[in-house]
Amino acid sequence: MSIKNSKNYLGILTGTSMDSIDIAFCNFEKKIPNILLFEQYEYPEKIKSQIRKEFDLLHLLSTKFEEKDNWKECEENITNLYISIIKDFIGKNKINEDDISGIGVHGQTAFYDCNEDEPILIELGDFGRISDNFKFPIIADFRQSDIDFGGRGAPLAPLFHEYVFSLKDINQIVINIGGISNATILMKDKIVSGLDIGPGNGLIDLFMRTFFKEKYDNNGEIAQKYFKDFNDDKTLNLLLDSMLAHKYDKSIGNMVINLHFLYGYMDECNIDSQILVQKKGSQDYYGKLVSLLTSLTSKNIINFLISNNLKNIDEVIICGGGVKNKMLMKLISEELKNSFQNVKLIKSEDRGVNHQTIEACLFAWLAMNYLTGNELNYENITGCSGSQLIGGEYREGLSMDLLDIPTNEGDDNDKD
């Protein structure tokens, strides 16, 4: 299989919160990727509602989530949407397909449960059919590939964080606040560990959609408005303490991005969850719960730093959609100052990486590593067995099993 010399790759994904579909055109000539083009596409409400309805129905009926046949219509719609977006992005930006070495595609995670002996993942997207529409190869199945090699399938971001953020003589923690928050520990430009640490934006966004009919808490305005009322509510603070005591695995499934996660803790604390289930609460009550969920994300991050005794950290880098939530960033900043001395809090932009583009760029980077035969070692992150070629290739309808797998001999993409 011939490999192009070009270092231009596309990356496309939608996260667990389904707030948008992001696509980036990246060049990897240098350590800091050059984002040539980037766009966020609207996620059609009809498809989102269809996926959420299917998920809630299966949860209610305790149906086996791993039966992917339940998701056939959803997968067909996601596949058509991805094909349309990639074509639109290439066409309107006048990108020559011959200038694209490949595209890293992350489909829609419909269900992910990592609390089993063998993780269960349902990722929607017919990657073979997507490949039939383009000259360049489609690289996908990153999470399933990691699972097949003995890993948990998540998080995938930490090795990319090491690639773009690590600096000699500086100890760093990179916190990516997406639907779920994950952390990367970098000591003197070497990755020590990477793991999921708790809910990020996902639960806040879901609550906002359900009770405020908004996609998200814009700038954290609702959380800020009701924060004092929440602080004065002893019952809700007991609920927060109970949720903070939750022990997460290093990889977190999307069950925590679900209101049943919140309802369960309300019932444990003798708080009537039917107030939410039947939508009988006041806007003030809902507002206090937005403050609670925002505090949950912030305190989980600080508790992670404290529990891991990370006193020698020089800086904490925040990236992902959480950067846009001003109230969340304020809480993290204040609690970081209270718990640690001389630790600098910065955004990914301060290191030359736009917080909006980083996840799409991650999948472009994963595609580059696959196509150049560069094996990645997720052993200390997901539990994957040693260095492996992560992903699968689809080209003209052929699955990865029918294609030659490249080796890493002669690879010149190492960041050093």
Stockholm file with secondary structure:
# STOCKHOLM 1.0

chainA/1-416         MSIKNSKNYLGILTGTSMDSIDIAFCNFEKKIPNILLFEQYEYPEKIKSQIRKEFDLLHLLSTKFEEKDNWKECEENITNLYISIIKDFIGKNKINEDDISGIGVHGQTAFYDCNEDEPILIELGDFGRISDNFKFPIIADFRQSDIDFGGRGAPLAPLFHEYVFSLKDINQIVINIGGISNATILMKDKIVSGLDIGPGNGLIDLFMRTFFKEKYDNNGEIAQKYFKDFNDDKTLNLLLDSMLAHKYDKSIGNMVINLHFLYGYMDECNIDSQILVQKKGSQDYYGKLVSLLTSLTSKNIINFLISNNLKNIDEVIICGGGVKNKMLMKLISEELKNSFQNVKLIKSEDRGVNHQTIEACLFAWLAMNYLTGNELNYENITGCSGSQLIGGEYREGLSMDLLDIPTNEGDDNDKD
#=GR chainA/1-416 SS CCCCSCCEEEEEECCTTCSCEEEEEEECSSSSCEEEEEEEECCCHHHHHHHHHHHHHHHHHTCCTTCGGGGHHHHHHHHHHHHHHHHHHHHHTTCCGGGCCEEEEECEEEEEECSSSSCEEEEECCHHHHHTTCSSCEEECHHHHHHHTTCCCCCCHHHHHHHHHCCTTCEEEEEEESSEEEEEEEETTEEEEEEEEEECSHHHHHHHHHHHCCSSCGGGHHHHHTHHHHHTCHHHHHHHHHHHTCCCCSSCCGGGSSHHHHHHHHHHTTCCTHHHHTTCSCHHHHHHHHHHHHHHHHHHHHHHHHHTTCTTCCEEEEESGGGGCHHHHHHHHHHHHHHCSSCEEEEGGGGTCCTTTHHHHHHHHHHHHHHTTCCEECTTTTCCCSEECCSEEEBTTBCGGGSCCCCCTTCCCCCC
#=GC SS_cons         CCCCSCCEEEEEECCTTCSCEEEEEEECSSSSCEEEEEEEECCCHHHHHHHHHHHHHHHHHTCCTTCGGGGHHHHHHHHHHHHHHHHHHHHHTTCCGGGCCEEEEECEEEEEECSSSSCEEEEECCHHHHHTTCSSCEEECHHHHHHHTTCCCCCCHHHHHHHHHCCTTCEEEEEEESSEEEEEEEETTEEEEEEEEEECSHHHHHHHHHHHCCSSCGGGHHHHHTHHHHHTCHHHHHHHHHHHTCCCCSSCCGGGSSHHHHHHHHHHTTCCTHHHHTTCSCHHHHHHHHHHHHHHHHHHHHHHHHHTTCTTCCEEEEESGGGGCHHHHHHHHHHHHHHCSSCEEEEGGGGTCCTTTHHHHHHHHHHHHHHTTCCEECTTTTCCCSEECCSEEEBTTBCGGGSCCCCCTTCCCCCC
//
